[in-house]
Amino acid sequence: MMNARWAVVGIAVALLIVSLGALAQQDWAAIEEAARAEGQVVIYSVSSRMENIVQDFKDKYGVDIVWYDMESSDQVEKFRREYAAGVSEVDVLYGNHEPDLVGEFLPAGMVEAFVPSTSAPFLDPNEMEPFLVQRWSSRVLIYNAALNPDGPPIDSLWDLTQPEWKGMVLAPDPLSSVQGAVYQTIINHPDEMAAAYEREFGEPITLSPGMKDAGEEWFYRFIQNEPVTMSSTSKVAKGVGDVEQTGTPPIGFTTFSKLRKYGLGCGSVEDGYYPTGYASVPMLDLDPVFGVAYPTVLALSSTAPHPNAGKLLIRYLVEEGYWPWNEIGDYASRSDFEALQVKFFGIPPFDEVKLWIADSEYIYSNANNYLEFYLSIAP
């Protein structure tokens, strides 16, 4: 497994060297001309906000966007089957599927990284390889600010394992790709979780039989505390934030950007006014973190039928076409865009928020171990 992992790293580094070398060679006038001749671009998109840029892209470049709204896991399965059958339909994959892209598609030569030369100066190295990051999404813990006027009802991830929160934590399916990545990331920080336990309870952690470290112990206790599985992050945000509910409101894991619809962003309650009917707010100061960040990436199919239109769309999505994703909870990868978000939304810079970043290689290589572990401890 270690040799395979280093092989993936080697391929990614090699592709980065090639892509960076190609940055200066990108002739955007020629790419745009070729894209217009191709006439359309096909993209599998994890975000329904893609519909907001279709007409503008058409007006500007004369290229039609044919897009399919798909969960990242569905994109992976569809693309895998199409590639095996020799079907070349899609040009661009857009989603949260970097573990599969890195672990399977990249080594097999099924996809390529493409970094627009015009955006490269504004990106960190880990936002250009192994794939171009358009934005950093995250799953975070939220609470109902309307019904908790004094602030968050918990201050540590370890509170999620306590009896008073049994059956009171809403979360997506732990076997879904993104939520699984969230839990795997927490498990993969055993030292930090051990330190957080001692801060919370004033004594070193005692592990349950079969648990090897504090990361596993947290997940074991959390699952034993019977979190409520919800079918979507929207339902989590609504279930937590509904201002009309009675009794003790639940808390939950949801996608940070859902708070644009079902919450107050990072703001505070003022005069009891809740324009959406929901008051979900992230617990920014939770110990040791309030969530997990993961990249939303763009990849070019190696068999793209419209490769130039694909490159043009990729550039558009990280530049002038980024605006539909300029919402609180989604951090732009471009440093100049992020600086504007920090100022406009009043949020901390991305490198200062208490989020752990998911390790795509670790998540891919440990997927089976995580599945076996979860099934062994599930009630």
C-alpha positions as CSV (number, residue, x, y, z in Angstrom):
1,M,0.0,0.0,0.0
2,M,2.8,2.4,0.8
3,N,4.5,1.7,-2.5
4,A,1.2,2.4,-4.3
5,R,0.8,5.6,-2.4
6,W,4.2,6.9,-3.3
7,A,3.5,6.0,-6.9
8,V,0.5,8.2,-6.8
9,V,2.5,11.0,-5.2
10,G,5.2,10.6,-7.9
11,I,2.7,10.8,-10.7
12,A,1.1,13.9,-9.1
13,V,4.5,15.6,-8.8
14,A,5.4,14.8,-12.3
15,L,2.1,16.2,-13.6
16,L,2.6,19.3,-11.5
17,I,6.1,19.9,-13.1
18,V,4.6,19.3,-16.6
19,S,1.6,21.6,-15.9
20,L,3.7,24.4,-14.4
21,G,6.1,24.2,-17.3
22,A,3.1,24.5,-19.6
23,L,1.7,27.6,-17.9
24,A,3.8,29.9,-19.9
25,Q,2.9,28.2,-23.1
26,Q,-0.8,28.6,-22.8
27,D,-2.0,30.7,-25.8
28,W,-5.4,31.8,-24.6
29,A,-6.4,33.4,-27.9
30,A,-5.8,30.1,-29.6
31,I,-7.6,28.1,-26.9
32,E,-10.6,30.4,-27.2
33,E,-10.7,30.2,-31.0
34,A,-10.6,26.4,-30.8
35,A,-13.2,26.3,-28.1
36,R,-15.6,28.4,-30.3
37,A,-15.1,25.9,-33.1
38,E,-15.9,23.0,-30.7
39,G,-19.1,24.7,-29.9
40,Q,-19.9,23.1,-26.5
41,V,-18.5,21.8,-23.3
42,V,-19.9,19.0,-21.2
43,I,-19.4,19.1,-17.4
44,Y,-20.5,16.9,-14.5
45,S,-21.1,19.3,-11.7
46,V,-21.6,18.8,-8.0
47,S,-23.2,22.2,-7.7
48,S,-26.6,23.3,-9.1
49,R,-25.2,26.8,-9.2
50,M,-23.7,25.9,-12.5
51,E,-27.0,27.0,-14.1
52,N,-26.2,30.6,-13.2
53,I,-23.3,30.9,-15.5
54,V,-24.6,29.1,-18.6
55,Q,-25.9,32.1,-20.4
56,D,-23.0,34.4,-19.6
57,F,-20.5,31.9,-20.8
58,K,-22.5,31.4,-24.0
59,D,-22.7,35.2,-24.5
60,K,-19.1,35.7,-23.9
61,Y,-17.5,32.8,-25.8
62,G,-20.2,31.4,-28.0
63,V,-19.9,28.0,-26.4
64,D,-22.8,26.0,-24.9
65,I,-22.4,24.5,-21.5
66,V,-24.1,21.1,-21.3
67,W,-24.1,20.3,-17.6
68,Y,-25.3,17.5,-15.4
69,D,-26.1,18.1,-11.7
70,M,-24.5,15.1,-10.0
71,E,-23.2,14.2,-6.6
72,S,-19.5,13.6,-6.6
73,S,-19.9,9.8,-6.0
74,D,-22.3,9.5,-8.9
75,Q,-19.8,11.4,-11.1
76,V,-17.1,8.9,-10.2
77,E,-19.3,5.9,-11.0
78,K,-20.6,7.3,-14.2
79,F,-17.2,8.3,-15.5
80,R,-15.6,5.0,-14.5
81,R,-18.2,3.1,-16.5
82,E,-18.0,5.4,-19.5
83,Y,-14.3,5.2,-19.6
84,A,-14.3,1.4,-19.4
85,A,-16.8,1.3,-22.3
86,G,-14.8,3.6,-24.4
87,V,-17.4,6.4,-24.2
88,S,-16.1,9.9,-24.4
89,E,-18.9,12.2,-23.3
90,V,-17.6,14.5,-20.6
91,D,-15.0,17.2,-20.7
92,V,-14.8,18.4,-17.1
93,L,-15.4,16.8,-13.7
94,Y,-16.3,19.3,-11.0
95,G,-16.7,18.0,-7.5
96,N,-15.5,16.8,-4.1
97,H,-14.1,13.6,-5.4
98,E,-10.3,14.3,-5.2
99,P,-9.6,11.0,-3.3
100,D,-10.9,9.0,-6.2
101,L,-9.3,11.2,-8.8
102,V,-5.9,10.9,-7.0
103,G,-6.2,7.2,-6.1
104,E,-7.7,5.8,-9.2
105,F,-8.3,8.1,-12.2
106,L,-4.9,9.9,-12.2
107,P,-2.7,6.8,-12.1
108,A,-4.8,5.2,-14.8
109,G,-4.4,8.3,-17.1
110,M,-8.2,8.9,-17.1
111,V,-8.0,12.6,-16.1
112,E,-5.6,15.4,-16.3
113,A,-4.8,18.4,-14.2
114,F,-5.2,21.8,-15.8
115,V,-4.1,25.1,-14.2
116,P,-4.9,28.3,-16.1
117,S,-1.7,30.4,-16.4
118,T,-3.8,33.5,-15.6
119,S,-4.8,32.2,-12.1
120,A,-1.6,30.4,-11.1
121,P,0.0,33.5,-9.4
122,F,-3.0,33.6,-7.0
123,L,-2.9,29.9,-6.0
124,D,-0.9,28.0,-3.4
125,P,0.9,24.9,-4.6
126,N,-1.6,22.5,-3.0
127,E,-4.3,24.3,-5.0
128,M,-2.6,23.5,-8.3
129,E,-1.7,19.9,-7.7
130,P,-2.7,17.2,-7.9
131,F,-5.8,19.1,-9.2
132,L,-7.0,22.6,-9.6
133,V,-9.0,23.7,-6.5
134,Q,-11.8,26.1,-7.3
135,R,-12.9,26.5,-3.7
136,W,-12.6,25.0,-0.3
137,S,-15.8,23.6,1.0
138,S,-16.3,22.3,4.5
139,R,-18.6,20.3,6.8
140,V,-19.0,22.1,10.1
141,L,-20.9,21.8,13.3
142,I,-23.8,24.2,13.7
143,Y,-26.3,25.2,16.4
144,N,-29.6,27.1,16.6
145,A,-28.6,30.7,17.6
146,A,-32.2,31.8,18.2
147,L,-32.9,29.1,20.8
148,N,-29.4,29.3,22.3
149,P,-29.0,33.1,22.8
150,D,-26.0,32.7,25.1
151,G,-24.0,31.0,22.4
152,P,-23.1,27.4,21.3
153,P,-24.4,24.7,23.7
154,I,-21.1,22.8,23.4
155,D,-17.4,23.8,23.3
156,S,-15.6,20.5,22.3
157,L,-16.0,17.7,19.8
158,W,-16.0,15.4,22.8
159,D,-19.3,16.9,23.9
160,L,-20.8,15.0,21.0
161,T,-20.1,11.8,22.9
162,Q,-21.9,12.8,26.1
163,P,-25.2,11.4,27.3
164,E,-27.1,14.7,27.0
165,W,-26.5,14.7,23.2
166,K,-27.5,11.1,22.6
167,G,-29.7,11.1,19.6
168,M,-29.4,14.9,19.3
169,V,-26.8,15.2,16.6
170,L,-27.9,15.4,13.0
171,A,-25.5,14.3,10.3
172,P,-25.4,12.9,6.8
173,D,-24.8,9.2,6.2
174,P,-21.4,8.2,7.6
175,L,-20.9,6.0,4.6
176,S,-21.4,8.8,2.1
177,S,-18.2,10.0,0.6
178,V,-17.9,13.5,2.1
179,Q,-19.2,12.7,5.6
180,G,-17.0,9.6,5.6
181,A,-14.0,11.9,4.8
182,V,-15.0,14.1,7.7
183,Y,-14.9,11.3,10.2
184,Q,-11.8,9.8,8.7
185,T,-10.1,13.2,9.0
186,I,-11.0,13.4,12.7
187,I,-9.8,9.8,13.3
188,N,-6.6,10.8,11.6
189,H,-5.8,13.4,14.3
190,P,-5.4,11.2,17.4
191,D,-2.9,13.4,19.2
192,E,-5.0,16.5,18.8
193,M,-8.1,14.6,19.9
194,A,-6.3,13.3,23.0
195,A,-5.2,16.8,23.9
196,A,-8.7,18.1,23.4
197,Y,-10.1,15.3,25.7
198,E,-7.7,16.3,28.5
199,R,-8.6,20.0,28.1
200,E,-12.3,19.1,28.3
201,F,-12.3,16.6,31.2
202,G,-9.1,17.4,33.0
203,E,-7.5,13.9,32.8
204,P,-5.9,11.7,30.1
205,I,-8.2,9.6,28.0
206,T,-8.8,6.0,28.8
207,L,-9.3,3.9,25.6
208,S,-12.1,1.4,25.2
209,P,-11.2,-2.2,24.3
210,G,-10.1,-2.5,20.7
211,M,-9.5,1.2,20.2
212,K,-5.9,2.1,19.4
213,D,-5.9,5.9,19.9
214,A,-8.1,8.9,20.7
215,G,-9.2,9.4,17.2
216,E,-10.8,6.0,17.1
217,E,-12.1,6.4,20.6
218,W,-13.9,9.6,19.7
219,F,-15.6,8.0,16.7
220,Y,-16.5,4.9,18.6
221,R,-18.2,7.0,21.4
222,F,-19.8,9.3,18.9
223,I,-21.4,6.4,17.0
224,Q,-22.5,4.8,20.2
225,N,-24.2,8.0,21.0
226,E,-26.6,7.4,18.1
227,P,-26.3,10.4,15.8
228,V,-29.4,10.8,13.6
229,T,-28.7,10.1,9.9
230,M,-30.3,12.7,7.6
231,S,-30.6,12.3,3.8
232,S,-29.0,15.6,3.0
233,T,-27.0,18.5,4.5
234,S,-30.0,20.8,3.7
235,K,-32.2,18.7,6.0
236,V,-29.5,18.9,8.7
237,A,-29.4,22.7,8.4
238,K,-33.1,23.1,8.5
239,G,-33.6,20.6,11.4
240,V,-31.0,22.4,13.5
241,G,-31.9,26.0,12.6
242,D,-35.8,26.0,12.6
243,V,-36.7,28.9,14.8
244,E,-40.2,27.5,15.4
245,Q,-39.2,24.2,17.0
246,T,-39.9,23.5,20.6
247,G,-37.7,21.8,23.2
248,T,-34.0,21.4,23.0
249,P,-32.8,21.9,19.4
250,P,-30.4,19.5,18.0
251,I,-26.9,20.3,16.7
252,G,-25.4,18.9,13.5
253,F,-22.9,18.5,10.8
254,T,-23.7,20.3,7.6
255,T,-22.1,22.0,4.6
256,F,-20.9,25.4,5.6
257,S,-22.3,27.1,2.5
258,K,-25.8,25.8,3.4
259,L,-26.0,28.6,5.9
260,R,-26.6,31.0,3.0
261,K,-30.1,29.5,2.9
262,Y,-30.8,28.1,6.3
263,G,-28.9,30.3,8.7
264,L,-27.3,33.5,9.7
265,G,-23.9,32.9,8.2
266,C,-21.4,33.8,10.9
267,G,-23.6,36.7,12.1
268,S,-25.5,37.2,15.3
269,V,-29.2,37.3,16.1
270,E,-30.5,40.9,16.1
271,D,-34.0,41.8,17.4
272,G,-35.3,38.3,16.8
273,Y,-35.4,38.8,13.0
274,Y,-34.8,35.6,11.0
275,P,-35.5,36.3,7.4
276,T,-35.2,32.7,6.3
277,G,-37.0,31.2,9.3
278,Y,-33.8,29.4,10.3
279,A,-31.0,30.4,12.6
280,S,-28.2,27.9,12.0
281,V,-24.8,29.3,13.0
282,P,-21.4,27.6,12.9
283,M,-19.5,26.9,16.2
284,L,-16.4,28.6,15.1
285,D,-14.5,28.2,18.4
286,L,-15.1,24.5,19.0
287,D,-12.2,22.6,20.4
288,P,-10.1,21.4,18.6
289,V,-11.9,22.2,15.3
290,F,-15.4,23.0,14.2
291,G,-15.2,21.0,11.0
292,V,-13.3,19.6,8.1
293,A,-12.4,21.4,4.9
294,Y,-12.1,19.6,1.6
295,P,-11.3,20.8,-1.9
296,T,-13.8,21.2,-4.7
297,V,-11.7,20.5,-7.7
298,L,-11.8,20.7,-11.5
299,A,-10.3,18.0,-13.7
300,L,-10.1,17.6,-17.4
301,S,-11.0,14.2,-18.9
302,S,-8.1,12.7,-20.9
303,T,-10.6,11.7,-23.6
304,A,-12.5,15.0,-23.6
305,P,-14.3,15.5,-26.9
306,H,-14.1,19.3,-26.4
307,P,-10.7,19.8,-24.7
308,N,-10.3,23.5,-25.5
309,A,-13.8,24.4,-24.4
310,G,-13.0,22.4,-21.3
311,K,-9.9,24.4,-20.6
312,L,-11.8,27.6,-21.2
313,L,-14.6,26.6,-18.8
314,I,-12.1,25.6,-16.1
315,R,-10.5,29.1,-16.4
316,Y,-13.9,30.8,-16.3
317,L,-14.9,28.9,-13.2
318,V,-11.9,30.1,-11.2
319,E,-12.0,33.6,-12.6
320,E,-14.9,35.8,-13.8
321,G,-17.4,32.9,-13.5
322,Y,-16.7,32.3,-9.8
323,W,-19.5,34.6,-8.6
324,P,-22.3,32.1,-8.0
325,W,-20.0,30.4,-5.4
326,N,-19.1,33.7,-3.7
327,E,-21.1,32.7,-0.6
328,I,-20.2,32.5,3.0
329,G,-18.9,29.1,3.8
330,D,-17.1,28.6,0.5
331,Y,-13.5,29.9,0.5
332,A,-12.2,30.8,-3.0
333,S,-8.9,29.2,-3.8
334,R,-7.6,32.4,-5.4
335,S,-6.0,34.6,-2.7
336,D,-7.3,37.8,-4.2
337,F,-10.9,36.5,-4.2
338,E,-10.5,35.1,-0.7
339,A,-9.3,38.5,0.6
340,L,-12.4,40.1,-0.7
341,Q,-14.6,37.4,0.9
342,V,-12.9,37.9,4.3
343,K,-13.6,41.7,4.1
344,F,-17.1,41.4,2.7
345,F,-18.4,38.5,4.9
346,G,-16.5,39.4,8.0
347,I,-15.0,36.0,8.3
348,P,-11.5,34.8,9.4
349,P,-9.0,34.0,6.6
350,F,-9.1,30.4,5.5
351,D,-5.7,29.6,7.1
352,E,-6.9,30.9,10.4
353,V,-10.3,29.1,10.8
354,K,-10.4,26.0,13.0
355,L,-10.7,23.4,10.2
356,W,-8.7,20.3,9.5
357,I,-8.1,19.7,5.8
358,A,-9.0,16.3,4.5
359,D,-6.0,14.3,3.2
360,S,-7.2,12.9,-0.1
361,E,-4.5,10.2,-0.4
362,Y,-5.1,9.0,3.2
363,I,-8.9,8.9,2.6
364,Y,-8.6,6.9,-0.6
365,S,-6.0,4.4,0.8
366,N,-7.9,3.9,4.1
367,A,-11.5,3.8,2.7
368,N,-11.9,0.0,3.3
369,N,-10.4,0.3,6.8
370,Y,-12.8,3.0,7.6
371,L,-15.8,1.0,6.3
372,E,-14.8,-2.1,8.3
373,F,-14.2,0.0,11.4
374,Y,-17.6,1.7,11.2
375,L,-19.5,-1.5,10.6
376,S,-17.7,-3.1,13.6
377,I,-18.9,-0.4,16.0
378,A,-22.3,0.6,14.6
379,P,-25.1,-0.1,17.1
